[in-house]
Amino acid sequence: MSDEIKKDLKKLALQTEARLAESLLKWKYRKEGKEAPEEERVRRDSEQVAEQANRVLSKRGKRVWDELKKAYRQSGEREDHED
């Protein structure tokens, strides 16, 4: 896959995440009975929410991966000692 296609897919995914966050923010305002701020503000807030979610998932995902590798190494050590 070319770098240009990867770049376009990543851009599409980020836009989709921001639109989803925007929908959720608007739903939250309606549910709370509040008037939604202007569209530009909601759009900026939704982009920030999406970016923050990506940072959290990236950080936690790395920790999960590290824990899986650690558990795999430990299970391999136990199998060696059981022989």
N, CA, C and O atoms as a printed pandas DataFrame, in Angstrom:
     atom_number atom_name residue_name chain_id  residue_number  x_coord  y_coord  z_coord
0              1         N          MET        A               1    0.851   -1.170    0.000
1              2        CA          MET        A               1    0.000    0.000    0.000
2              3         C          MET        A               1    0.898    1.236    0.000
3              4         O          MET        A               1    1.848    1.312    0.780
4              5         N          SER        A               2    0.608    2.184   -0.855
5              6        CA          SER        A               2    1.451    3.371   -0.969
6              7         C          SER        A               2    1.248    4.295    0.237
7              8         O          SER        A               2    0.232    4.239    0.930
8              9         N          ASP        A               3    2.238    5.132    0.454
9             10        CA          ASP        A               3    2.171    6.081    1.567
10            11         C          ASP        A               3    1.020    7.069    1.380
11            12         O          ASP        A               3    0.398    7.490    2.356
12            13         N          GLU        A               4    0.741    7.434    0.153
13            14        CA          GLU        A               4   -0.354    8.375   -0.120
14            15         C          GLU        A               4   -1.703    7.761    0.264
15            16         O          GLU        A               4   -2.554    8.442    0.837
16            17         N          ILE        A               5   -1.895    6.501   -0.044
17            18        CA          ILE        A               5   -3.146    5.823    0.323
18            19         C          ILE        A               5   -3.255    5.722    1.844
19            20         O          ILE        A               5   -4.324    5.958    2.406
20            21         N          LYS        A               6   -2.158    5.375    2.508
21            22        CA          LYS        A               6   -2.169    5.301    3.971
22            23         C          LYS        A               6   -2.511    6.645    4.583
23            24         O          LYS        A               6   -3.287    6.727    5.536
24            25         N          LYS        A               7   -1.926    7.705    4.028
25            26        CA          LYS        A               7   -2.188    9.056    4.520
26            27         C          LYS        A               7   -3.663    9.412    4.349
27            28         O          LYS        A               7   -4.281    9.970    5.256
28            29         N          ASP        A               8   -4.224    9.088    3.183
29            30        CA          ASP        A               8   -5.634    9.373    2.924
30            31         C          ASP        A               8   -6.557    8.571    3.848
31            32         O          ASP        A               8   -7.562    9.097    4.328
32            33         N          LEU        A               9   -6.221    7.312    4.094
33            34        CA          LEU        A               9   -7.032    6.487    4.996
34            35         C          LEU        A               9   -6.985    7.014    6.428
35            36         O          LEU        A               9   -7.999    7.039    7.124
36            37         N          LYS        A              10   -5.806    7.429    6.854
37            38        CA          LYS        A              10   -5.666    7.977    8.202
38            39         C          LYS        A              10   -6.476    9.258    8.336
39            40         O          LYS        A              10   -7.143    9.472    9.348
40            41         N          LYS        A              11   -6.419   10.113    7.311
41            42        CA          LYS        A              11   -7.183   11.362    7.325
42            43         C          LYS        A              11   -8.681   11.071    7.385
43            44         O          LYS        A              11   -9.412   11.723    8.131
44            45         N          LEU        A              12   -9.132   10.104    6.611
45            46        CA          LEU        A              12  -10.537    9.718    6.615
46            47         C          LEU        A              12  -10.967    9.198    7.989
47            48         O          LEU        A              12  -12.042    9.537    8.483
48            49         N          ALA        A              13  -10.115    8.372    8.595
49            50        CA          ALA        A              13  -10.431    7.827    9.919
50            51         C          ALA        A              13  -10.523    8.945   10.957
51            52         O          ALA        A              13  -11.429    8.941   11.790
52            53         N          LEU        A              14   -9.601    9.892   10.915
53            54        CA          LEU        A              14   -9.627   11.004   11.869
54            55         C          LEU        A              14  -10.863   11.871   11.685
55            56         O          LEU        A              14  -11.460   12.321   12.663
56            57         N          GLN        A              15  -11.251   12.109   10.425
57            58        CA          GLN        A              15  -12.459   12.889   10.160
58            59         C          GLN        A              15  -13.700   12.154   10.665
59            60         O          GLN        A              15  -14.610   12.770   11.220
60            61         N          THR        A              16  -13.730   10.858   10.472
61            62        CA          THR        A              16  -14.869   10.057   10.928
62            63         C          THR        A              16  -14.962   10.078   12.446
63            64         O          THR        A              16  -16.051   10.218   13.003
64            65         N          GLU        A              17  -13.821    9.939   13.117
65            66        CA          GLU        A              17  -13.808    9.997   14.583
66            67         C          GLU        A              17  -14.311   11.347   15.075
67            68         O          GLU        A              17  -15.085   11.412   16.030
68            69         N          ALA        A              18  -13.875   12.426   14.426
69            70        CA          ALA        A              18  -14.302   13.763   14.833
70            71         C          ALA        A              18  -15.805   13.942   14.621
71            72         O          ALA        A              18  -16.478   14.540   15.460
72            73         N          ARG        A              19  -16.338   13.433   13.513
73            74        CA          ARG        A              19  -17.786   13.537   13.261
74            75         C          ARG        A              19  -18.580   12.735   14.293
75            76         O          ARG        A              19  -19.644   13.165   14.738
76            77         N          LEU        A              20  -18.057   11.573   14.666
77            78        CA          LEU        A              20  -18.724   10.774   15.693
78            79         C          LEU        A              20  -18.711   11.516   17.025
79            80         O          LEU        A              20  -19.728   11.580   17.716
80            81         N          ALA        A              21  -17.558   12.075   17.381
81            82        CA          ALA        A              21  -17.465   12.848   18.624
82            83         C          ALA        A              21  -18.410   14.046   18.579
83            84         O          ALA        A              21  -19.022   14.389   19.590
84            85         N          GLU        A              22  -18.532   14.678   17.423
85            86        CA          GLU        A              22  -19.442   15.813   17.272
86            87         C          GLU        A              22  -20.887   15.379   17.512
87            88         O          GLU        A              22  -21.639   16.067   18.201
88            89         N          SER        A              23  -21.268   14.252   16.949
89            90        CA          SER        A              23  -22.625   13.734   17.164
90            91         C          SER        A              23  -22.872   13.432   18.635
91            92         O          SER        A              23  -23.946   13.720   19.162
92            93         N          LEU        A              24  -21.881   12.855   19.289
93            94        CA          LEU        A              24  -22.029   12.534   20.711
94            95         C          LEU        A              24  -22.132   13.791   21.562
95            96         O          LEU        A              24  -22.915   13.836   22.510
96            97         N          LEU        A              25  -21.345   14.816   21.229
97            98        CA          LEU        A              25  -21.426   16.068   21.980
98            99         C          LEU        A              25  -22.797   16.714   21.804
99           100         O          LEU        A              25  -23.380   17.193   22.777
100          101         N          LYS        A              26  -23.313   16.735   20.589
101          102        CA          LYS        A              26  -24.640   17.311   20.344
102          103         C          LYS        A              26  -25.716   16.524   21.090
103          104         O          LYS        A              26  -26.642   17.107   21.656
104          105         N          TRP        A              27  -25.588   15.199   21.088
105          106        CA          TRP        A              27  -26.546   14.360   21.816
106          107         C          TRP        A              27  -26.490   14.672   23.314
107          108         O          TRP        A              27  -27.519   14.750   23.985
108          109         N          LYS        A              28  -25.266   14.849   23.820
109          110        CA          LYS        A              28  -25.104   15.150   25.245
110          111         C          LYS        A              28  -25.775   16.475   25.600
111          112         O          LYS        A              28  -26.452   16.571   26.623
112          113         N          TYR        A              29  -25.592   17.492   24.765
113          114        CA          TYR        A              29  -26.251   18.776   25.020
114          115         C          TYR        A              29  -27.762   18.621   25.027
115          116         O          TYR        A              29  -28.436   19.159   25.906
116          117         N          ARG        A              30  -28.308   17.887   24.051
117          118        CA          ARG        A              30  -29.763   17.682   24.000
118          119         C          ARG        A              30  -30.247   16.934   25.237
119          120         O          ARG        A              30  -31.262   17.289   25.837
120          121         N          LYS        A              31  -29.505   15.892   25.609
121          122        CA          LYS        A              31  -29.910   15.081   26.766
122          123         C          LYS        A              31  -29.923   15.918   28.042
123          124         O          LYS        A              31  -30.798   15.749   28.891
124          125         N          GLU        A              32  -28.958   16.815   28.174
125          126        CA          GLU        A              32  -28.884   17.664   29.359
126          127         C          GLU        A              32  -29.807   18.876   29.271
127          128         O          GLU        A              32  -29.892   19.670   30.208
128          129         N          GLY        A              33  -30.501   19.013   28.135
129          130        CA          GLY        A              33  -31.424   20.125   27.962
130          131         C          GLY        A              33  -30.723   21.450   27.730
131          132         O          GLY        A              33  -31.312   22.511   27.933
132          133         N          LYS        A              34  -29.478   21.395   27.310
133          134        CA          LYS        A              34  -28.707   22.608   27.062
134          135         C          LYS        A              34  -28.729   22.952   25.581
135          136         O          LYS        A              34  -28.907   22.087   24.723
136          137         N          GLU        A              35  -28.544   24.226   25.307
137          138        CA          GLU        A              35  -28.446   24.668   23.920
138          139         C          GLU        A              35  -27.015   24.425   23.449
139          140         O          GLU        A              35  -26.056   24.787   24.130
140          141         N          ALA        A              36  -26.887   23.819   22.294
141          142        CA          ALA        A              36  -25.558   23.529   21.749
142          143         C          ALA        A              36  -24.884   24.829   21.341
143          144         O          ALA        A              36  -25.542   25.726   20.813
144          145         N          PRO        A              37  -23.574   24.944   21.579
145          146        CA          PRO        A              37  -22.865   26.139   21.118
146          147         C          PRO        A              37  -22.816   26.192   19.594
147          148         O          PRO        A              37  -23.323   25.297   18.917
148          149         N          GLU        A              38  -22.215   27.227   19.071
149          150        CA          GLU        A              38  -22.138   27.380   17.617
150          151         C          GLU        A              38  -21.410   26.194   16.994
151          152         O          GLU        A              38  -20.593   25.539   17.641
152          153         N          GLU        A              39  -21.719   25.933   15.732
153          154        CA          GLU        A              39  -21.177   24.763   15.018
154          155         C          GLU        A              39  -19.656   24.705   15.060
155          156         O          GLU        A              39  -19.072   23.642   15.271
156          157         N          GLU        A              40  -19.021   25.852   14.859
157          158        CA          GLU        A              40  -17.543   25.879   14.844
158          159         C          GLU        A              40  -16.972   25.423   16.187
159          160         O          GLU        A              40  -15.977   24.699   16.231
160          161         N          ARG        A              41  -17.598   25.842   17.265
161          162        CA          ARG        A              41  -17.130   25.456   18.605
162          163         C          ARG        A              41  -17.307   23.954   18.814
163          164         O          ARG        A              41  -16.411   23.285   19.328
164          165         N          VAL        A              42  -18.460   23.428   18.416
165          166        CA          VAL        A              42  -18.717   21.990   18.554
166          167         C          VAL        A              42  -17.700   21.207   17.718
167          168         O          VAL        A              42  -17.192   20.176   18.161
168          169         N          ARG        A              43  -17.406   21.694   16.519
169          170        CA          ARG        A              43  -16.449   21.010   15.648
170          171         C          ARG        A              43  -15.054   20.990   16.285
171          172         O          ARG        A              43  -14.390   19.953   16.305
172          173         N          ARG        A              44  -14.616   22.141   16.805
173          174        CA          ARG        A              44  -13.292   22.197   17.461
174          175         C          ARG        A              44  -13.237   21.273   18.676
175          176         O          ARG        A              44  -12.266   20.542   18.871
176          177         N          ASP        A              45  -14.297   21.317   19.491
177          178        CA          ASP        A              45  -14.346   20.464   20.685
178          179         C          ASP        A              45  -14.325   18.988   20.302
179          180         O          ASP        A              45  -13.669   18.181   20.960
180          181         N          SER        A              46  -15.039   18.639   19.244
181          182        CA          SER        A              46  -15.098   17.235   18.834
182          183         C          SER        A              46  -13.732   16.771   18.320
183          184         O          SER        A              46  -13.350   15.624   18.550
184          185         N          GLU        A              47  -13.003   17.628   17.639
185          186        CA          GLU        A              47  -11.660   17.265   17.177
186          187         C          GLU        A              47  -10.732   17.045   18.362
187          188         O          GLU        A              47   -9.919   16.121   18.356
188          189         N          GLN        A              48  -10.852   17.892   19.377
189          190        CA          GLN        A              48  -10.027   17.730   20.582
190          191         C          GLN        A              48  -10.363   16.432   21.314
191          192         O          GLN        A              48   -9.468   15.731   21.787
192          193         N          VAL        A              49  -11.643   16.117   21.404
193          194        CA          VAL        A              49  -12.075   14.880   22.055
194          195         C          VAL        A              49  -11.511   13.675   21.305
195          196         O          VAL        A              49  -11.009   12.736   21.924
196          197         N          ALA        A              50  -11.592   13.699   19.986
197          198        CA          ALA        A              50  -11.091   12.586   19.176
198          199         C          ALA        A              50   -9.572   12.437   19.339
199          200         O          ALA        A              50   -9.073   11.318   19.463
200          201         N          GLU        A              51   -8.841   13.550   19.340
201          202        CA          GLU        A              51   -7.392   13.497   19.522
202          203         C          GLU        A              51   -7.031   12.936   20.893
203          204         O          GLU        A              51   -6.127   12.110   21.016
204          205         N          GLN        A              52   -7.740   13.388   21.916
205          206        CA          GLN        A              52   -7.480   12.900   23.272
206          207         C          GLN        A              52   -7.774   11.406   23.372
207          208         O          GLN        A              52   -7.009   10.666   23.992
208          209         N          ALA        A              53   -8.857   10.963   22.778
209          210        CA          ALA        A              53   -9.200    9.538   22.794
210          211         C          ALA        A              53   -8.113    8.725   22.105
211          212         O          ALA        A              53   -7.752    7.648   22.580
212          213         N          ASN        A              54   -7.591    9.221   21.001
213          214        CA          ASN        A              54   -6.515    8.514   20.302
214          215         C          ASN        A              54   -5.257    8.411   21.152
215          216         O          ASN        A              54   -4.595    7.374   21.162
216          217         N          ARG        A              55   -4.921    9.494   21.871
217          218        CA          ARG        A              55   -3.737    9.459   22.746
218          219         C          ARG        A              55   -3.912    8.415   23.848
219          220         O          ARG        A              55   -3.001    7.634   24.124
220          221         N          VAL        A              56   -5.084    8.409   24.471
221          222        CA          VAL        A              56   -5.352    7.458   25.556
222          223         C          VAL        A              56   -5.293    6.025   25.033
223          224         O          VAL        A              56   -4.664    5.162   25.646
224          225         N          LEU        A              57   -5.946    5.774   23.906
225          226        CA          LEU        A              57   -5.955    4.421   23.351
226          227         C          LEU        A              57   -4.551    3.988   22.938
227          228         O          LEU        A              57   -4.181    2.827   23.115
228          229         N          SER        A              58   -3.785    4.898   22.401
229          230        CA          SER        A              58   -2.418    4.573   21.995
230          231         C          SER        A              58   -1.572    4.206   23.211
231          232         O          SER        A              58   -0.824    3.229   23.189
232          233         N          LYS        A              59   -1.699    4.992   24.259
233          234        CA          LYS        A              59   -0.919    4.754   25.478
234          235         C          LYS        A              59   -1.327    3.430   26.132
235          236         O          LYS        A              59   -0.473    2.622   26.498
236          237         N          ARG        A              60   -2.625    3.218   26.272
237          238        CA          ARG        A              60   -3.107    1.992   26.908
238          239         C          ARG        A              60   -2.839    0.778   26.032
239          240         O          ARG        A              60   -2.503   -0.293   26.537
240          241         N          GLY        A              61   -2.982    0.938   24.742
241          242        CA          GLY        A              61   -2.717   -0.162   23.819
242          243         C          GLY        A              61   -1.281   -0.638   23.925
243          244         O          GLY        A              61   -1.011   -1.838   23.881
244          245         N          LYS        A              62   -0.362    0.306   24.065
245          246        CA          LYS        A              62    1.053   -0.056   24.197
246          247         C          LYS        A              62    1.271   -0.829   25.497
247          248         O          LYS        A              62    2.000   -1.821   25.524
248          249         N          ARG        A              63    0.633   -0.368   26.569
249          250        CA          ARG        A              63    0.777   -1.072   27.844
250          251         C          ARG        A              63    0.201   -2.478   27.762
251          252         O          ARG        A              63    0.789   -3.421   28.291
252          253         N          VAL        A              64   -0.929   -2.622   27.112
253          254        CA          VAL        A              64   -1.545   -3.948   26.965
254          255         C          VAL        A              64   -0.612   -4.855   26.174
255          256         O          VAL        A              64   -0.403   -6.007   26.554
256          257         N          TRP        A              65   -0.053   -4.356   25.089
257          258        CA          TRP        A              65    0.868   -5.135   24.269
258          259         C          TRP        A              65    2.089   -5.557   25.087
259          260         O          TRP        A              65    2.522   -6.707   25.011
260          261         N          ASP        A              66    2.646   -4.625   25.870
261          262        CA          ASP        A              66    3.796   -4.953   26.710
262          263         C          ASP        A              66    3.458   -6.037   27.729
263          264         O          ASP        A              66    4.262   -6.936   27.975
264          265         N          GLU        A              67    2.259   -5.949   28.324
265          266        CA          GLU        A              67    1.842   -6.966   29.298
266          267         C          GLU        A              67    1.658   -8.329   28.633
267          268         O          GLU        A              67    2.011   -9.352   29.218
268          269         N          LEU        A              68    1.115   -8.353   27.425
269          270        CA          LEU        A              68    0.962   -9.617   26.705
270          271         C          LEU        A              68    2.324  -10.245   26.409
271          272         O          LEU        A              68    2.502  -11.452   26.572
272          273         N          LYS        A              69    3.274   -9.433   25.979
273          274        CA          LYS        A              69    4.614   -9.954   25.699
274          275         C          LYS        A              69    5.256  -10.490   26.981
275          276         O          LYS        A              69    5.894  -11.543   26.977
276          277         N          LYS        A              70    5.079   -9.759   28.061
277          278        CA          LYS        A              70    5.644  -10.185   29.347
278          279         C          LYS        A              70    5.027  -11.512   29.789
279          280         O          LYS        A              70    5.743  -12.409   30.235
280          281         N          ALA        A              71    3.713  -11.641   29.671
281          282        CA          ALA        A              71    3.034  -12.879   30.051
282          283         C          ALA        A              71    3.485  -14.032   29.164
283          284         O          ALA        A              71    3.653  -15.152   29.646
284          285         N          TYR        A              72    3.681  -13.775   27.888
285          286        CA          TYR        A              72    4.129  -14.819   26.968
286          287         C          TYR        A              72    5.529  -15.293   27.348
287          288         O          TYR        A              72    5.801  -16.494   27.364
288          289         N          ARG        A              73    6.408  -14.354   27.652
289          290        CA          ARG        A              73    7.771  -14.728   28.057
290          291         C          ARG        A              73    7.751  -15.550   29.344
291          292         O          ARG        A              73    8.478  -16.535   29.471
292          293         N          GLN        A              74    6.914  -15.137   30.295
293          294        CA          GLN        A              74    6.841  -15.857   31.560
294          295         C          GLN        A              74    6.282  -17.260   31.359
295          296         O          GLN        A              74    6.747  -18.201   32.002
296          297         N          SER        A              75    5.305  -17.417   30.491
297          298        CA          SER        A              75    4.740  -18.744   30.256
298          299         C          SER        A              75    5.780  -19.640   29.586
299          300         O          SER        A              75    5.820  -20.842   29.848
300          301         N          GLY        A              76    6.609  -19.075   28.737
301          302        CA          GLY        A              76    7.677  -19.843   28.101
302          303         C          GLY        A              76    8.705  -20.312   29.115
303          304         O          GLY        A              76    9.224  -21.422   29.002
304          305         N          GLU        A              77    9.006  -19.482   30.104
305          306        CA          GLU        A              77    9.960  -19.864   31.149
306          307         C          GLU        A              77    9.404  -21.009   31.983
307          308         O          GLU        A              77   10.150  -21.920   32.343
308          309         N          ARG        A              78    8.123  -20.985   32.297
309          310        CA          ARG        A              78    7.521  -22.047   33.103
310          311         C          ARG        A              78    7.536  -23.364   32.357
311          312         O          ARG        A              78    7.759  -24.414   32.958
312          313         N          GLU        A              79    7.300  -23.323   31.048
313          314        CA          GLU        A              79    7.302  -24.544   30.272
314          315         C          GLU        A              79    8.710  -25.163   30.253
315          316         O          GLU        A              79    8.854  -26.385   30.265
316          317         N          ASP        A              80    9.740  -24.312   30.223
317          318        CA          ASP        A              80   11.118  -24.816   30.220
318          319         C          ASP        A              80   11.441  -25.491   31.551
319          320         O          ASP        A              80   12.151  -26.496   31.573
320          321         N          HIS        A              81   10.933  -24.957   32.656
321          322        CA          HIS        A              81   11.224  -25.526   33.975
322          323         C          HIS        A              81   10.449  -26.801   34.261
323          324         O          HIS        A              81   10.857  -27.588   35.115
324          325         N          GLU        A              82    9.346  -27.019   33.570
325          326        CA          GLU        A              82    8.520  -28.198   33.840
326          327         C          GLU        A              82    9.113  -29.475   33.266
327          328         O          GLU        A              82    8.708  -30.563   33.675
328          329         N          ASP        A              83   10.046  -29.387   32.346
329          330        CA          ASP        A              83   10.615  -30.584   31.717
330          331         C          ASP        A              83   11.497  -31.363   32.636
331          332         O          ASP        A              83   12.043  -32.393   32.242
